[in-house]
Amino acid sequence: MARWGALAVLCALLAAAAGCGEEEGVAEGATVNVYAAASLCDEAKSELARAADRAVQVRVRVVCLGDDRDGARLDLAAVGANARRATEDSITVGYLEPPGPATRFSRPILDEAGIAWIDSDSGAAAMSRLLAAIEDADLDALRESVREGLGED
């Protein structure tokens, strides 16, 4: 009987994580998260601060990810953990990372969750592009609408 209870809790958690903008809308003024790779995070935060006067329907917060490098080597476990962290957050609408081999591993995880993904060498440029997509997005289907605004669907 305890196994069935644990299974029910797991199913409820998975349903809650499916989240942001897919089945239910997002309220105007709600906070949404954008995950940024460590190398892009400072620029993304600066661009968000510069764009504070934009007419965005929701409040945007940048969440900085941990480094996905172990010295000069790419740490695939860290790449996967970073992407999964973003997908497990029901208020995630975007993911920013630099071009490179990590994208081969992170992008499929993000695509499966319907999270907009931007690869750029500039955190400021990526955040500006994402903010424009959020600004024009439909709050009733925010994730999907942001992806469409970026030409991903």
C-alpha positions in Angstrom: 0.0 0.0 0.0 2.9 2.4 0.8 4.2 1.8 -2.7 1.0 3.1 -4.2 1.0 6.2 -2.0 4.6 6.9 -3.1 3.6 6.4 -6.7 0.7 8.8 -6.3 3.0 11.5 -4.8 5.5 11.0 -7.6 2.7 11.4 -10.2 1.5 14.6 -8.5 5.0 16.1 -8.5 5.5 15.3 -12.2 2.2 16.8 -13.1 3.1 20.0 -11.1 6.5 20.2 -12.8 5.0 20.0 -16.3 3.9 23.5 -15.7 4.4 27.0 -16.8 2.1 28.0 -19.6 1.5 24.6 -21.1 -1.9 23.8 -19.7 -2.7 26.8 -17.6 -2.0 30.4 -18.1 0.4 32.6 -16.2 -1.0 35.6 -14.3 0.1 39.1 -15.3 2.8 40.3 -13.0 3.8 36.7 -12.0 7.6 35.9 -11.8 9.2 33.6 -14.4 12.7 32.3 -14.5 15.3 32.3 -17.1 18.3 30.0 -16.6 21.7 31.2 -17.8 24.9 29.4 -18.1 27.6 30.6 -15.8 29.6 32.4 -18.6 26.5 34.4 -19.7 24.8 35.1 -16.3 26.4 38.4 -15.4 25.6 39.9 -18.8 22.1 38.5 -18.8 21.4 40.1 -15.4 22.9 43.4 -16.5 20.6 43.4 -19.6 17.6 42.5 -17.5 18.4 45.5 -15.2 18.9 47.8 -18.2 15.5 46.6 -19.6 13.6 47.2 -16.4 11.4 49.8 -18.1 10.2 47.4 -20.8 6.5 46.6 -20.9 6.9 43.0 -20.0 3.7 41.3 -18.7 5.6 39.2 -16.2 8.5 39.8 -13.9 11.7 38.0 -15.1 14.4 36.6 -12.8 17.7 35.3 -14.0 18.9 32.1 -12.3 22.6 31.4 -12.7 23.7 27.9 -13.4 26.8 26.1 -12.2 29.9 25.7 -14.3 29.6 22.8 -16.7 33.4 22.5 -17.2 35.8 20.4 -15.2 39.0 22.4 -16.0 39.2 22.3 -19.8 36.8 19.3 -20.2 33.1 19.5 -20.6 31.3 17.8 -17.6 28.4 16.0 -19.2 26.8 15.3 -15.8 26.8 19.0 -15.0 25.3 19.8 -18.4 22.5 17.4 -17.8 22.0 18.5 -14.3 21.8 22.2 -15.4 19.2 21.4 -18.1 17.2 19.2 -15.7 17.2 21.9 -13.1 15.5 24.3 -15.5 13.0 21.7 -16.6 12.0 20.9 -13.0 11.2 24.5 -12.3 7.6 25.1 -13.3 8.1 28.8 -13.9 11.0 28.5 -16.3 10.5 30.2 -19.7 14.0 30.3 -21.1 17.5 28.9 -21.1 20.6 30.7 -22.2 23.9 29.0 -23.0 26.9 29.7 -25.2 27.4 27.7 -28.5 29.4 24.6 -28.1 29.3 20.9 -27.5 27.1 21.2 -24.4 24.2 22.2 -26.6 24.0 18.7 -28.1 23.2 17.3 -24.7 21.1 20.1 -23.1 18.9 21.1 -26.0 17.0 17.8 -26.3 16.2 18.0 -22.5 14.9 21.5 -22.9 13.0 20.8 -26.1 11.2 17.9 -24.4 10.0 20.3 -21.6 9.0 23.0 -24.1 11.5 25.6 -22.8 12.8 28.3 -25.1 16.6 27.9 -25.7 19.0 30.5 -27.0 22.7 29.9 -27.7 24.8 33.0 -27.9 28.2 34.2 -27.0 26.5 37.3 -25.4 24.4 37.0 -22.3 23.1 40.5 -23.0 22.0 39.8 -26.6 20.4 36.5 -25.6 18.5 38.1 -22.7 17.4 41.0 -25.0 16.1 38.6 -27.5 14.3 36.5 -24.9 12.7 39.6 -23.3 11.3 40.6 -26.7 9.7 37.2 -27.0 8.3 37.4 -23.5 7.0 40.9 -24.1 5.0 39.7 -27.2 3.9 36.3 -25.6 0.5 35.1 -24.8 0.2 34.6 -21.1 -2.3 31.8 -21.6 0.4 29.6 -23.1 3.6 31.4 -22.1 6.3 28.7 -22.7 4.8 27.8 -26.1 4.3 31.4 -27.1 7.9 32.4 -26.2 9.3 29.5 -28.2 7.2 30.6 -31.2 8.4 34.1 -30.8 11.9 32.9 -31.0 11.1 30.8 -34.1 11.5 27.5 -32.3 8.1 26.0 -33.2 
